[in-house]
Amino acid sequence: MASTLRSFVDMTKPHLETMQGVLMNEHVTFERSGKLVDELMKIEGINDYDVIEVAVAIIGDDSKIELLFSLPDNLKSQWIHKLLGC
C-alpha cells in the first residue's frame, strides 16, 4: 500500500506544481492589472472609457506595462494620449 501511495504522490506532484504556478501567475497578473488601472487613472485629460481602452491595448504586452511605470509623468501622459489618438 505504501508503494502505491508513493507512486500516486510521485505522479501527482508535477501536476500540483503546475497548478500552483498557474495560480501564482494569475495572482500576479491580477495585481499588475489593478496597478496599471490605478496608474492610468492618475493621468489628466482621459476619462474612464479611455482608461479601459488603453488598459486593453497594453495589458498583454509586458514591455508596454514596464514602459508605463518607468516613464516620468509628462512622457507617460503624452504616450497615453498618442495611444488614444488624441
C-alpha positions as CSV (number, residue, x, y, z in Angstrom):
1,M,0.0,0.0,0.0
2,A,2.9,2.4,0.8
3,S,4.4,1.9,-2.6
4,T,1.0,2.6,-4.3
5,L,0.6,5.8,-2.3
6,R,4.2,6.8,-3.1
7,S,3.6,6.2,-6.8
8,F,0.4,8.3,-6.6
9,V,2.2,11.1,-4.9
10,D,5.1,11.0,-7.4
11,M,2.6,11.1,-10.3
12,T,0.5,13.9,-8.8
13,K,3.3,16.2,-7.6
14,P,4.2,17.7,-11.0
15,H,0.5,18.4,-11.7
16,L,0.1,20.2,-8.4
17,E,3.3,22.2,-9.0
18,T,1.9,23.2,-12.4
19,M,-1.4,24.3,-10.9
20,Q,0.5,26.3,-8.2
21,G,2.5,28.0,-10.9
22,V,-0.7,28.9,-12.9
23,L,-2.4,30.2,-9.8
24,M,0.6,32.3,-8.8
25,N,0.9,33.8,-12.3
26,E,-2.8,34.6,-12.3
27,H,-2.5,36.4,-9.0
28,V,0.5,38.4,-10.2
29,T,-1.4,39.3,-13.4
30,F,-4.4,40.4,-11.4
31,E,-2.3,42.6,-9.2
32,R,-0.5,44.2,-12.2
33,S,-3.8,44.9,-13.8
34,G,-5.0,46.8,-10.7
35,K,-1.8,48.8,-10.5
36,L,-2.0,49.5,-14.3
37,V,-5.5,50.9,-14.0
38,D,-4.6,52.9,-10.9
39,E,-1.7,54.4,-12.8
40,L,-3.8,55.3,-15.8
41,M,-6.4,56.9,-13.6
42,K,-3.8,59.4,-12.4
43,I,-3.4,60.8,-16.0
44,E,-5.2,64.0,-16.5
45,G,-7.3,64.5,-19.6
46,I,-8.5,61.0,-20.0
47,N,-11.9,59.6,-19.0
48,D,-12.9,56.2,-17.6
49,Y,-13.5,54.8,-21.1
50,D,-10.1,56.0,-22.2
51,V,-8.5,54.2,-19.2
52,I,-10.2,50.9,-20.2
53,E,-9.2,51.4,-23.9
54,V,-5.6,52.0,-23.0
55,A,-5.5,49.2,-20.5
56,V,-6.8,46.7,-23.1
57,A,-4.2,48.0,-25.6
58,I,-1.2,47.4,-23.3
59,I,-2.2,44.8,-20.8
60,G,-1.0,41.8,-22.9
61,D,2.5,43.4,-23.5
62,D,4.8,43.3,-20.6
63,S,7.2,45.7,-22.3
64,K,4.5,48.3,-22.6
65,I,3.5,47.9,-19.0
66,E,7.1,48.3,-17.8
67,L,7.4,51.4,-20.0
68,L,4.3,52.9,-18.5
69,F,5.6,52.5,-15.0
70,S,9.1,53.7,-15.9
71,L,8.2,56.9,-17.8
72,P,8.1,60.3,-16.0
73,D,4.5,61.7,-15.7
74,N,4.8,64.2,-18.6
75,L,6.0,61.5,-21.0
76,K,3.5,59.0,-19.7
77,S,0.7,61.4,-20.4
78,Q,2.0,62.1,-23.9
79,W,2.4,58.4,-24.7
80,I,-1.1,57.5,-23.4
81,H,-2.7,60.4,-25.4
82,K,-0.8,59.1,-28.5
83,L,-2.2,55.6,-27.9
84,L,-5.6,57.1,-27.8
85,G,-5.1,59.1,-31.0
86,C,-5.6,62.4,-29.2
